[in-house]
Amino acid sequence: MPKPDIHPEWYPEAKVYCNGEVVMTVGSTQPELHVDVWSGNHPFYTGTQKIIDTEGRVERFMRKYGMLDAADNTASSDETKK
């Protein structure tokens, strides 16, 4: 028997949404799940190519930590030296 009052609430009919439409129901601790990719539109299963990450990891890191301007200045100063 599980201990009382320590387990999250269980939703046996939780709805999974992808692009605003219900794609399946599963058991979950959340009543609704919103996903970007599922087996019905994943490139591996459908055989199509879909770009998901439109922003590169390096640019995102530089923007997040405020180094994008410094990187641009360094690149432009290297070009002027040549």
Phi, psi and omega per residue, in radians:
M1 nan 2.251 3.133
P2 -1.225 2.664 3.105
K3 -1.163 2.448 3.138
P4 -1.311 2.588 2.995
D5 1.149 0.371 3.049
I6 -2.112 -0.196 -3.091
H7 -1.703 2.503 3.106
P8 -1.219 2.803 3.117
E9 -1.194 2.425 -3.088
W10 -1.854 2.256 3.107
Y11 -1.913 1.807 -3.092
P12 -1.241 -0.337 -3.133
E13 -2.097 0.858 3.115
A14 -1.243 2.352 -3.096
K15 -1.598 2.388 3.101
V16 -1.848 2.144 -3.121
Y17 -1.888 2.399 3.011
C18 -2.364 2.112 -3.096
N19 1.003 0.662 3.045
G20 1.444 0.023 3.126
E21 -2.161 2.607 -3.133
V22 -1.284 2.203 -3.137
V23 -1.883 -0.422 3.106
M24 -2.955 2.964 3.015
T25 -2.139 2.459 -3.123
V26 -2.449 2.976 3.000
G27 -1.548 2.314 -3.079
S28 -2.740 2.943 3.040
T29 -1.559 -0.023 3.076
Q30 -1.992 2.479 -3.136
P31 -1.273 -0.487 3.122
E32 -2.393 2.469 3.075
L33 -2.161 2.292 3.116
H34 -1.973 2.109 -3.095
V35 -2.153 2.698 3.076
D36 -1.572 -0.631 -3.088
V37 -2.304 2.410 3.031
W38 -2.460 3.086 -3.030
S39 -1.079 -0.429 -3.139
G40 -1.298 -0.385 3.110
N41 -2.238 0.232 3.107
H42 -1.294 2.364 -3.089
P43 -1.012 -0.560 3.139
F44 -1.112 -0.719 -3.089
Y45 -1.472 -0.533 -3.095
T46 -1.608 -0.328 -3.137
G47 1.381 0.243 3.126
T48 -1.952 2.792 3.112
Q49 -1.728 2.285 3.124
K50 -2.420 2.157 3.118
I51 -1.452 2.102 -3.127
I52 -1.749 -0.836 -3.112
D53 -1.624 1.791 -3.107
T54 -1.514 -0.232 -3.130
E55 -1.970 2.303 -3.121
G56 -1.204 2.720 -3.093
R57 -1.188 -0.657 -3.123
V58 -1.169 -0.790 3.134
E59 -1.096 -0.683 3.126
R60 -1.125 -0.720 3.107
F61 -1.112 -0.795 -3.113
M62 -1.096 -0.740 -3.135
R63 -1.190 -0.694 -3.099
K64 -1.094 -0.700 -3.078
Y65 -1.777 0.222 3.012
G66 1.233 0.421 -3.125
M67 -1.785 0.101 -3.101
L68 -1.142 -0.739 3.117
D69 -1.135 -0.696 3.137
A70 -1.147 -0.684 3.124
A71 -1.171 -0.692 3.105
D72 -1.137 -0.726 3.132
N73 -1.145 -0.686 3.130
T74 -1.151 -0.750 -3.136
A75 -1.145 -0.726 -3.121
S76 -1.246 -0.578 3.119
S77 -1.248 -0.559 3.080
D78 -1.163 -0.648 3.136
E79 -1.206 -0.615 -3.121
T80 -1.287 -0.438 3.129
K81 -1.245 -0.463 -3.070
K82 -1.378 nan nan
